[in-house]
Amino acid sequence: MILAMAATLAFSAPAPPRSQTCEAAAHPKATQYPAHWWTPIIDAHKPDWEILPQAAKPGQVILSKRNELGLLSNFAATPFMLHGVQYASVEGFWQMMLYPEGPDDARAQAAGITWPHTREEVARMTAFAAKAAGDAAEANMRKMDIHWVTFEGHRMTYRSMAKGEHYRLVVQAMRAKLARNPPVCGVLLSTGDLILLPDHYQEEHAPPEWAYFRLWMEIRSELRRTGRIAAPK
C-alpha cells in the first residue's frame, strides 16, 4: 500500500536549467486559484496519515500530494545541489543525516546495530522510501540512545525545539530545491496569500523544521519582498 501511494502521490519536476534562481518577476501574484485544490476527494483507501484537500477552511489550502501542490512536499522528487552534492529530494537529504558517514563514524561501530542503507543510497531516495529509511535509522538511534545527526562530519542536535544547525540545514535544502526547480517556484508563488497547511497530521510539539508549510510561507514572503532567491552554494 505504501509503495503504491508513493507512486501515486510523489510529484517530480523536470530537469533543472543551469540558472539556479527563483524570481518573483516571472510569476505574478496569484489572483485566482485552481478549483481542484479544494475539490473534495472520496477515497475508501485513504491512508490514516493523510489530510484531504476539503479539510481547508477559507483562506487556507492543503499541500496535497494528490495535485501539483505536492511539489512543495519534502517527499517530492525535486533534485538539488547543496555544498556540491546532489540530492534527490529534501526527504532524502533529511534522512541521510541520520546515517553513518563512514566506517569511523560511532554509529557504524555500535555493537548489534545494522544499517539497511548507506548514507549515499538515502541521499538518492524520495518519498516513502526515504521516510522508511529514516524510520529505520531513528530506531537505531533509540537503541544507541543518541540524539544527534551529522553533516560533513559535524554533529548537531536532532529534534531541537530551538532553530539550530539542523533547522538551518533543512531551510538551506528547501531554498536549494526552490531555486533549482522552476516548477516548485511557480507552484509556491501561485499560492498567493493562502495559508499553507500540511497534508498529514503533525506530531505534537515538533521542532520548527518539521513545519515545512510554515517555512514555505516564510520563503514565499521573502521572495515577494525581494523578488529573487538564489540557491545556497
ABEGO torsion letter per residue (X at the ends): XAAAAAAAABBBBBBBBABBBBBAAABBBBABBBAAAABBBBBAABBAABBBAAABBBGBBBBBAABAAAAABAABBBBBBBGGBBBABAAAAAAAAABBAEAABAAAABBGBBBABBAAAAAABBEAAAAAAAAAAAAAAAAAGBABBBBGGBBBBBGBABBBAAAAAAAAAAAAAAAABAAAAAAAAAAEABBBBBABBBBBGBBAAABAAAAAAAAAAAAAAAGBBBBBX
